[in-house]
Amino acid sequence: MDFLELAKTRYSVREYEEKKVEKEKLYKILEAARVAPSAVNNQPYRLIVVESEEGLAKIEEGARLYNAPLAIIVCKVTEEAWCRKYDGKNHGDIDVSIVTDHMMMEATDLGLGTLWICWFKPEVIRKNFQIPEGIEPVNILAVGYAKDGKKGDVNRHETMRKKPEEIVKYETF
Ligand SMILES: Cc1cc2nc3c(=O)[nH]c(=O)nc-3n(C[C@H](O)[C@H](O)[C@H](O)COP(=O)(O)O)c2cc1C
């Protein structure tokens, strides 16, 4: 499957089978994170892998996981992130989101479903996972097998996304 086909296959899975994610697949997902690019290669992220029932319940106190058997909390180490000297812009959120996307697409390639979650209570996640000051949980990636093997409709983007001419400009804004 080429990349565009893979990207079109991915969809936000909000119903999961109980089946656990195999360790080899988890390691591949984590390796996809590790090789992600980051601004000046600072790699300002830490990943908390949560698979235990107890851990997943701790996430559920602050986020909706839709019964996914695996969740990865993607954290930003703010002071490790590159800041552009011209305006001070901190690039950490960009870096952690590339990592999240790498994991999401690797999981898709492995036949897994995913859900990218930002709608969570940061303070609950911080407290439940002892995340220290200076480190911010930015994204949670839920991973598991989609219920009944449900596949995304590869043609849905025709109606669910803006048209090319609405988002792309050539040569000037
Ligand atoms: C940065 C980001 C945050 C998101 N947060 C949530 C979330 O908290 N809960 C949720 O159900 N979906 C969340 N989503 C999934 C989006 O709603 C979804 O990607 C979008 O509606 C497009 O649908 P699709 O992923 O099926 O193509 C998030 C996606 C992104 C990229």
The ligand as a Gaussian input file, in Angstrom:
#p B3LYP/6-31G(d) Opt

LIG

0 1
 C       -4.866000      17.520000      17.348000
 C       -6.050000      16.593000      17.336000
 C       -6.834000      16.469000      18.473000
 C       -7.914000      15.593000      18.485000
 N       -8.614000      15.386000      19.661000
 C       -9.629000      14.508000      19.673000
 C      -10.293000      14.204000      20.893000
 O       -9.938000      14.684000      21.967000
 N      -11.330000      13.318000      20.855000
 C      -11.742000      12.720000      19.681000
 O      -12.680000      11.926000      19.715000
 N      -11.107000      12.974000      18.518000
 C      -10.063000      13.830000      18.482000
 N       -9.371000      14.052000      17.328000
 C       -9.787000      13.366000      16.095000
 C      -10.438000      14.337000      15.107000
 O      -11.724000      14.673000      15.553000
 C      -10.468000      13.664000      13.730000
 O       -9.149000      13.411000      13.304000
 C      -11.167000      14.512000      12.672000
 O      -12.516000      14.686000      13.002000
 C      -11.086000      13.869000      11.285000
 O      -11.620000      12.563000      11.295000
 P      -10.741000      11.292000      10.915000
 O       -9.590000      11.216000      11.875000
 O      -11.654000      10.105000      11.058000
 O      -10.248000      11.464000       9.512000
 C       -8.264000      14.887000      17.302000
 C       -7.454000      15.003000      16.171000
 C       -6.349000      15.818000      16.191000
 C       -5.456000      15.876000      14.958000

